[in-house]
Amino acid sequence: MERRPLDVVVMSDLHLGTYGCHAKEIVNYLKSIQPQILVLNGDIIDIWQFNKRYFPVAHMQVIKEIMHLLSKGTRVIYITGNHDEALRRYSDMHMGNFQLTDKVVMEINGKMTWIFHGDVFDATTKGSAKLLAKLGGHGYDLLILINSLINRCLKMMGREKMSFSKKVKNSVKKAVSWIGNFEQTAAELAIEKKYDYVICGHIHQPQKRVITTKEGSVIYLNSGDWIENLTALEYQNNEWTIYQYDEKQFADTVAPVVTMEKKLPQLNVVTDEIALFIHSLAIQS
């Protein structure tokens, strides 16, 4: 597949290392684009639920594709989220085209765009509530695993897939109200700062809409996620759009190998291979 050139791509909530992560689909998408800037807007590697027994090859393939884009000149900005908050102690680190940070403000064609994950507005990710959120995350992961098994059966019967977690969220009025409050809070702060766009992740709800208050207006965007919605934000031709993954477009794409050994390979440090030749080494004091 020929790569689509894009100015900016924003992806969030990949949750690598969990059963719900659609790693194959993420790899397919990354292989189809060539952005100048790739923003990974939080919850990329799920450190909260990380299990050394479960990190399939397909998940590592996602990292490999991001590294490939880096090597081809794409600037990669990794913005930390709550599930990868352990990385926040290293914020504002730069390595070549790679940047690790907590938030970023870009000026794109004269428009100010504020990007951050969004968990700063979520009281359930802080204090004692954080423990409940982590426990809830494990239950959510189990629901996703059961959902994936049922979807396999539905696919074999020729029926469309369904998302249990998405249906549960949409049916709970409190969740719908909380999402609205989240969007309103982000928009009000962006208007106060005189930004033109505000981009978040975190709530797994792809969105693009204008929010207006008595102080002004801003375009609120959310990149969604790669657990339920499989969406990203793309900026091209002076416009932000929501990308929706369609598996039909990648029907002929060869999937990455996802098998792995049950046990860790035995460590062997003995080798006769020469890794580095040094013809001369001068040390000046």
C-alpha positions, 0 to 999 in steps of 0.5 A: 500500500502506498503511504499517504503523506500527511502534515500531522497525525494524532493517535491516543489510547493504543494500550499496548500490552493489553488484550483489547489492543488492536495491534494488527490494525494499528500496524496496518494504519502506520504502514499506510501513512507518512506524516511530518509529525506523529503525536502519540497522545497518551496511554500508548503503552499500558504500564498500569496493566503491563504484564511481562507474560503478555506482550505479543510480537504484534505489539512490538511491531507497533513500536517498530513501525513508529521507529521506522517513521522516526528513521524516515524523518517523521517527528514523533511527540509522545505525550504522557497519559495516566496509563503511562504516567510512569514516564512523566518523570522523564518529561521534556526529554528530546532524542533526535526527532523524538520528544517526550512531554506532558503537553504541547502547543503547536502553531499550524498555519497561524492557528494555535493548537493545544494537545494533551491527554486529558486525565488531568480533568479526571478525578478517578485517576488520582488519589485513592480512586486511582486504585479502583480505576486500576482494578476497573481496568482489569475488569475492562480488559476481561470484558474486552477479551470476552468481547473479542472471542464473541466477535470471532464467532460473529465473524464466522457466522457472517455477522457484524462485530459489536463492542460491549464496552462501547454499548455499556458506556453509551447506556450509562447516563452518568458516563455520557454526562461526564464526557460532556463535562470533560469536553466543556472543561477542556474547551473553556480552558482553551478559550481562556488561553486564546487557542484555536484548537484543543485536542485530547484523548483519554475518554475513548470518544472521537469527536470534532465540534465547535464549543462556544461560550460567552468568552469565545469559541474553540474547535474541540477534537478527540482522537478516540482510541484503538480499543473500541473505535479505532480512530485517529486525527489527521491534519492535511490541507489546513483541516483536521479530520477524524480517521476511521479504520476500515478493515476492508481497505486492508483486506489484502494486507499481510498481518504481522506474525503474532505467535510467541514462545510460552517460555522465555528463551535461555540467556546465552552470552557466549559468542565468537562474533565480533561486533565492533572493529576499532583500528585506532583509539586515541584518548587525550587528557 
